[in-house]
Amino acid sequence: MDQKIKVVLFDLGRVLVDFDHLRAAGRIAQFCAKSPQEIYDLFFASVATIDFEAGRISPENFYLQVKSMLDLNLSYASFEPIWNDIFFLSAKNRAVFGLVNSLRGYYQTAMLSNINLLHYEYLKKNFPVFEAFDRVFLSFQLGLIKPDKQIYSLVSRQLGVAPEEIFYTDDRPELVESAKSLGFEGSVFTDYKQLIYDLNLKGIICPPFLKSPPL
């Protein structure tokens, strides 16, 4: 059994916190002439959103680009809470949060997330996820976006371990594959039980009471 893993690296979105961008799009649609789906398709994966997650533009600049794209009749002060109100916790998220806490002390725990400044500040204030980790790596702070291989190499260097000593889980297969191409171990996150199974395959021993999700 493989015993070399030193760091367990988690994604954030749809692993530790769930989200629904259409919730924000539906509210934004009240202040422009586009439907929620049109809004989602137009800017939730736009260049502006990518630049925002990479820390290349400020929240105010991002808002101005969104306002221009949508011809939006909404102030920045009103836009910000709508943009942030997309997150919620599921039973799956709570189970993974418990797992992270159980692994600390046995392994180094870390998070790697594509996230913008506004969402980070909102989550930090309202959800206690970041405090569970020994290290937190965020795209807007690093100036890099997954699946860019540079971000995984940077994380490995800053953790002071070889890529082969990191187990990485993310809900997006292409992000896991990019990390694995550099030597990371890892698996695509689908649910809590599958994650426990994948961790055990790599010799990552979880406390017995966490082999099934806590109630």
N, C-alpha and C positions, 0 to 999 in steps of 0.2 A: 504493500500500500504506500502511495506517495505521501511523504511527510515533509516535503520541502517548503510548503506554503508558509509565508511569514505575514502577509498582508491580505486581508479580505476587503476588496474595493467594491463599493455599491454605487449604482446610479441613484438618483433622487426621484425623478418623476415617474409615476406608475410603478414604483417599487416601494418607496417610503411615504410618498404622498401622491394621491391621485389628483387629476385635474380634468377640466372640460373647457376647452377654448370656446366652444359654441355658447357657453353660458355668457361669456363676455361679449361675443359677437351679437347675441340676441339683444343685449341691452344697448350696445353701440348702434344697432340698427334703428333704434328709436330716434337717433339724432342725425341720420343721413338717409339717402334715397336708395340704399342697397339692402339686400336681404342678409340675414345672418350667414347663410352659406356663401354668398358672394363676398362678404367681409372676411370670412375665414379663408376662402380661397385666395383672396387678394393679398392679405398681408401677414397671416400667421406663419408663413414660411418665406416671407419676402426678404429682399436684400436688407431692408431696414431692420427687420427683426433679427436677422443673422448678425448684422453690425452691432445691434444693441446687446445681443448675447455675448459678442466678442469684446464688449467694452470699448468699441470704437466710436460710439456716439453717446451723448448724454440722454437721460430720460426726457428732457425738454425737446431735444432735437428729434428724438424718436417720435414723440407726440406730434411735432410739427409735420413730420413726414406722413404720419397716419392721417392727420387732419387734411393734408393736401390730397392724398390718395383717395380719401372717402368723401371729400367736400364736407367735412364733419362740423356740425354746429354744436360743439361741446368744448368747454374750457379745459385746460390742463388739470385744474383742481378737481373737476368732475370726472375727467377721463381716468385719472390714476386709480381710484378705488374700483372702478369698473374693470380696468385691466387686471387688477390684482385678485378680484373675487372669482377665482376659477378653481380654487383648491379645496380638497376635502379628504378625510381619512376614511379608509375602508378597513374591514377586519384583516384583510391581507396586509395592508400597510402596518397595522398595529402588531401583527405577528412578526413581520420583518424587523420592526423597531425593537421588539423583545429579543430577537436573535442577535442583533448588533450588540446590545448591552450584554448578552450572555457571552459573546465572543471576546469582549474586551478583557485584557489580562492574560489571555491565552494567545491572541493574535493582535497585531496592529490593525485597527479598523480605520477605513478611509472612505471618503465620498468623492465622486467625480461627476459633476453635473454641468450640462449646458443650461445656463440660467442668466437672466438679466438682473440688473441692480434693483429694480423695483420689486420684482418677484422675490429676490433674496431678502430684501429688507422686510417685506410683508411676511414671509414665512418665518423669518427669525423672530419676529414679534408675536406671531400667532400659533406656530407649531414648533414643538421642542425637538426638532429632528437633528439639527446641526450639533448640538451638545453631546450627542451619543457617540461622536467620532473622535478618534485621536487626531486625524488630519482631514481637512476639507479643501477640495480643489474645485474652483468655480471658473467657468469659461470667461466671464466678464472681467475677472481679476487676472487671469492668465493671458488674455488676448488671443486665445485659441479655442476652436470649436471641435468637438467630436463629430465625425470620425477622423479628423486630421491626426496622422500618426505622431506628429510632434507633441501633441498634448499627452499622449500615453508615455512617450519617452521622458517628458518633463516630470510627470508624476513619479515614474520609476526612479529617476535621479533624485528627486526631492525626498522620496521615502528612504533612499539609501539602500535599495534592494534591487536585485536583478529582476527583469520582467518575468522570468520563470518562477519567481517567488511570490507572485501576486495572483490571486484569484479574483476575477472581475465578473460581476453580474449586472446586466442591463436588459431592459425590455425590448430594445431594438437590435435585431440580429446583426445589422451591418456595423453597429458600434462595437459589438463583441468581436466580430470577425476582424475588424481593424486592429484591436488590441492583441488578439491571438496571433496575428501575422507578425507581431514583434516578439512573440514568445510568451505572452501572458497566458495563464490558464483562465478558464472562464466558462460561463454558460448563459444562455438567454433566459431571462426571468419570465416565467409564466405564472407560477403560483408558489406558495410557501412550501408545500410538500416537495415539489420538484426541486426547489433550491436546496432544501436539506439533503435530498438524495444526491444532488450534484456535488455539494460540499463534502459529503461523506466519501464519494468516489475519489476525491482528491486528498483524502486523509485528514480532512478538517473535521475534528471531533466536536460535535455539538453536545451540550448537556442533555442527558437522557430525557428530561422533561420537555425538551424542545423538539423531539423527534416527530411530534404532531403539534399542530397549532394550538396555542393556549386558548382557552375559552373566553 
